[in-house]
């Protein structure tokens, strides 16, 4: 008597991730650096770094 074959196991996959958000720099407005349009405003959180910046943006 043969033993039944084990069912195939699904391969775990990570979800597709979005690109990271950059909150400073001239490229964030989606326009060329010298192209037409307005420049993005500086946020009050732009001078902070690390976890302090994340907490500042979360509080807005």
DSSP file (Angstrom, degrees, kcal/mol; ACC not computed):
  #  RESIDUE AA STRUCTURE BP1 BP2  ACC     N-H-->O    O-->H-N    N-H-->O    O-->H-N    TCO  KAPPA ALPHA  PHI   PSI    X-CA   Y-CA   Z-CA
    1    1 A X              0   0    0      0, 0.0     2,-0.2     0, 0.0     0, 0.0   0.000 360.0 360.0 360.0 130.8    0.0    0.0    0.0
    2    2 A X        -     0   0    0      1,-0.0     2,-0.3     3,-0.0     3,-0.0  -0.583 360.0-123.8 -86.0 146.6    1.4    3.4   -1.0
    3    3 A X        -     0   0    0     -2,-0.2    -1,-0.0     1,-0.1     2,-0.0  -0.675  37.5-101.0 -84.4 144.8    1.4    6.4    1.3
    4    4 A X        -     0   0    0     -2,-0.3     2,-0.1     1,-0.1    -1,-0.1  -0.349  39.9-106.8 -66.4 145.1   -0.4    9.4   -0.1
    5    5 A X        -     0   0    0      1,-0.1     2,-0.2    -3,-0.0    -1,-0.1  -0.421  36.2-106.8 -71.0 145.5    1.8   12.2   -1.5
    6    6 A X        -     0   0    0     -2,-0.1    -1,-0.1     1,-0.1     3,-0.1  -0.490  38.1-108.8 -71.7 139.7    2.2   15.3    0.6
    7    7 A X        -     0   0    0     -2,-0.2    -1,-0.1     1,-0.1     2,-0.1  -0.371  42.6 -94.3 -66.6 150.0    0.3   18.3   -0.8
    8    8 A X        -     0   0    0      1,-0.1     2,-0.4    -3,-0.1    -1,-0.1  -0.383  38.4-126.6 -66.4 141.9    2.6   21.0   -2.2
    9    9 A X        -     0   0    0     -3,-0.1     2,-0.1    -2,-0.1    -1,-0.1  -0.714  22.8-115.9 -89.5 137.2    3.4   23.8    0.2
   10   10 A X        -     0   0    0     -2,-0.4     2,-0.6     1,-0.1    -1,-0.1  -0.451  27.5-119.2 -69.8 144.6    2.7   27.4   -0.9
   11   11 A X        -     0   0    0     -2,-0.1     2,-0.2     1,-0.0    -1,-0.1  -0.743  27.8-125.4 -84.7 122.4    5.8   29.6   -1.2
   12   12 A X        -     0   0    0     -2,-0.6     2,-0.4     1,-0.0    -1,-0.0  -0.459  30.7-170.3 -69.3 138.7    5.6   32.6    1.1
   13   13 A X        -     0   0    0     -2,-0.2     2,-0.2     0, 0.0    -1,-0.0  -0.978  20.5-123.7-130.7 143.6    6.0   35.9   -0.6
   14   14 A X        -     0   0    0     -2,-0.4     3,-0.1     1,-0.1     2,-0.0  -0.548  37.6-103.5 -79.5 150.1    6.4   39.4    0.8
   15   15 A X        -     0   0    0     -2,-0.2     2,-0.3     1,-0.1    -1,-0.1  -0.332  43.0 -92.2 -69.6 157.1    3.9   42.1   -0.3
   16   16 A X        -     0   0    0      1,-0.0     2,-0.3    -2,-0.0    -1,-0.1  -0.548  46.4-145.3 -69.7 129.5    4.9   44.7   -2.9
   17   17 A X        -     0   0    0     -2,-0.3     2,-0.1    -3,-0.1     3,-0.1  -0.732   7.2-123.1-101.5 147.3    6.3   47.7   -1.1
   18   18 A X        -     0   0    0     -2,-0.3     3,-0.1     1,-0.1    -1,-0.0  -0.413  40.0 -88.6 -79.8 161.3    5.9   51.3   -2.2
   19   19 A X        -     0   0    0      1,-0.1    -1,-0.1    -2,-0.1     0, 0.0  -0.378  54.7 -93.5 -65.9 148.7    8.9   53.5   -2.7
   20   20 A X        -     0   0    0      1,-0.1     2,-0.5    -3,-0.1    -1,-0.1  -0.304  39.8-113.3 -64.5 149.8   10.2   55.4    0.4
   21   21 A X        -     0   0    0     -3,-0.1     2,-0.6     2,-0.0    -1,-0.1  -0.727  24.5-159.7 -86.9 126.5    8.8   58.9    1.0
   22   22 A X        -     0   0    0     -2,-0.5     3,-0.0     1,-0.1     0, 0.0  -0.939   8.1-175.8-106.6 120.5   11.4   61.6    0.7
   23   23 A X        +     0   0    0     -2,-0.6     2,-0.3    23,-0.0    20,-0.3   0.476  63.7  44.3 -99.0  -2.4   10.2   64.7    2.4
   24   24 A X  S    S+     0   0    0     18,-0.1     3,-0.1    22,-0.0     2,-0.1  -0.940  77.1  64.4-137.6 165.2   13.0   67.1    1.6
   25   25 A X  S >  S-     0   0    0     -2,-0.3     3,-0.6     1,-0.1    15,-0.1  -0.328  85.1 -86.2 105.8 165.9   15.0   67.9   -1.5
   26   26 A X  G >  S+     0   0    0      1,-0.2     3,-0.7    -2,-0.1     5,-0.4   0.651 116.3  69.0 -85.9 -14.8   13.9   69.5   -4.8
   27   27 A X  G >  S+     0   0    0      1,-0.2     3,-1.4    -3,-0.1    -1,-0.2   0.592  77.4  83.1 -79.1  -9.0   12.8   66.2   -6.4
   28   28 A X  G <  S+     0   0    0     -3,-0.6    -1,-0.2     1,-0.3    -2,-0.1   0.723  79.3  64.2 -70.9 -20.1    9.8   65.7   -4.1
   29   29 A X  G <  S-     0   0    0     -3,-0.7    -1,-0.3     2,-0.2    -2,-0.1   0.558 108.5-119.0 -81.2  -6.4    7.5   68.0   -6.1
   30   30 A X  S <  S+     0   0    0     -3,-1.4     2,-0.3     1,-0.3    -2,-0.1   0.794  78.4 105.1  76.3  27.6    7.6   65.6   -9.1
   31   31 A X  S    S-     0   0    0     -5,-0.4    -1,-0.3    -4,-0.1    -2,-0.2  -0.931  80.4 -87.3-134.4 158.5    9.1   68.2  -11.4
   32   32 A X    >   -     0   0    0     -2,-0.3     3,-1.2     1,-0.1    -3,-0.0  -0.307  42.8-112.9 -62.4 153.6   12.6   68.8  -12.9
   33   33 A X  T 3  S+     0   0    0      1,-0.3    -1,-0.1     6,-0.0    -2,-0.0   0.855 116.0  28.3 -59.2 -37.9   14.9   70.8  -10.7
   34   34 A X  T 3  S+     0   0    0      2,-0.0    -1,-0.3     0, 0.0     3,-0.1   0.228 101.3 111.5-107.7  13.5   15.0   73.8  -13.1
   35   35 A X  S <  S-     0   0    0     -3,-1.2    -4,-0.1     1,-0.2     2,-0.0  -0.173  76.8 -78.2 -81.2 176.7   11.6   73.2  -14.6
   36   36 A X  S    S+     0   0    0     -2,-0.0     2,-0.2     2,-0.0    -1,-0.2  -0.297  83.5  67.0 -71.3 160.1    8.5   75.4  -14.3
   37   37 A X  S    S-     0   0    0     -3,-0.1     2,-0.2    -6,-0.1    -6,-0.0  -0.663  82.8 -55.8 123.1-177.8    6.4   75.3  -11.2
   38   38 A X        -     0   0    0     -2,-0.2     2,-0.3    -9,-0.1     3,-0.0  -0.643  47.1-116.4 -98.1 155.9    6.6   76.1   -7.5
   39   39 A X        -     0   0    0     -2,-0.2   -13,-0.1     1,-0.1     2,-0.0  -0.678  39.6-100.6 -87.4 147.0    9.2   74.9   -5.1
   40   40 A X        -     0   0    0     -2,-0.3     2,-0.1   -15,-0.1   -15,-0.1  -0.361  38.4-110.9 -67.3 145.8    8.0   72.8   -2.2
   41   41 A X        -     0   0    0      1,-0.1     2,-0.4    -2,-0.0    -1,-0.1  -0.473  31.2-111.2 -74.0 146.0    7.5   74.5    1.2
   42   42 A X        -     0   0    0     -2,-0.1     2,-0.1     1,-0.0    -1,-0.1  -0.654  32.7-133.4 -78.1 131.0    9.9   73.5    3.9
   43   43 A X    >   -     0   0    0     -2,-0.4     3,-1.1   -20,-0.3     4,-0.3  -0.421  15.7-120.1 -79.3 157.5    8.2   71.6    6.7
   44   44 A X  T 3  S+     0   0    0      1,-0.2     3,-0.3     2,-0.1    -1,-0.1   0.706 116.4  53.9 -68.1 -18.1    8.7   72.5   10.3
   45   45 A X  T >  S+     0   0    0      1,-0.2     3,-1.3     2,-0.1    -1,-0.2   0.470  80.1  95.3 -92.9  -3.4   10.0   68.9   10.7
   46   46 A X  T <  S+     0   0    0     -3,-1.1    -1,-0.2     1,-0.3    -2,-0.1   0.787  80.9  53.1 -63.5 -29.8   12.7   69.2    7.9
   47   47 A X  T 3  S+     0   0    0     -3,-0.3    -1,-0.3    -4,-0.3     2,-0.1   0.627  94.0  88.1 -82.1 -12.6   15.5   70.1   10.3
   48   48 A X    <   -     0   0    0     -3,-1.3     2,-0.3     4,-0.1    -3,-0.0  -0.432  62.3-155.0 -83.6 160.3   15.0   67.0   12.5
   49   49 A X    >>  -     0   0    0     -2,-0.1     3,-1.0     4,-0.0     4,-0.6  -0.904  46.6  -6.6-131.0 161.3   16.5   63.6   12.0
   50   50 A X  H >> S-     0   0    0     -2,-0.3     4,-1.6     1,-0.2     3,-0.7  -0.170 123.1  -9.5  61.4-143.5   15.8   60.0   12.9
   51   51 A X  H 3> S+     0   0    0      1,-0.2     4,-2.6     2,-0.2    -1,-0.2   0.796 131.0  63.0 -61.2 -29.9   12.9   59.1   15.2
   52   52 A X  H <> S+     0   0    0     -3,-1.0     4,-2.0     1,-0.2    -1,-0.2   0.901 104.0  48.2 -63.4 -38.7   12.3   62.8   16.1
   53   53 A X  H <X S+     0   0    0     -3,-0.7     4,-2.5    -4,-0.6     5,-0.2   0.918 111.3  49.7 -66.2 -43.6   11.5   63.6   12.5
   54   54 A X  H  X S+     0   0    0     -4,-1.6     4,-2.1     1,-0.2    -2,-0.2   0.915 112.3  47.5 -61.3 -43.4    9.1   60.6   12.2
   55   55 A X  H  X S+     0   0    0     -4,-2.6     4,-1.4     2,-0.2    -1,-0.2   0.865 110.3  53.1 -67.0 -35.2    7.3   61.7   15.5
   56   56 A X  H  X S+     0   0    0     -4,-2.0     4,-0.7    -5,-0.2     3,-0.2   0.937 111.0  45.3 -65.2 -46.6    7.1   65.3   14.2
   57   57 A X  H >< S+     0   0    0     -4,-2.5     3,-0.6     1,-0.2    -2,-0.2   0.863 111.0  54.2 -65.4 -34.9    5.4   64.2   11.0
   58   58 A X  H 3< S+     0   0    0     -4,-2.1    -1,-0.2     1,-0.2    -2,-0.2   0.818 105.8  53.6 -67.6 -28.6    3.1   61.9   12.8
   59   59 A X  H 3<        0   0    0     -4,-1.4    -1,-0.2    -3,-0.2    -2,-0.2   0.656 360.0 360.0 -80.8 -15.3    2.0   64.8   15.1
   60   60 A X    <<        0   0    0     -4,-0.7    -1,-0.2    -3,-0.6    -2,-0.1   0.504 360.0 360.0 -71.7 360.0    1.0   67.0   12.1
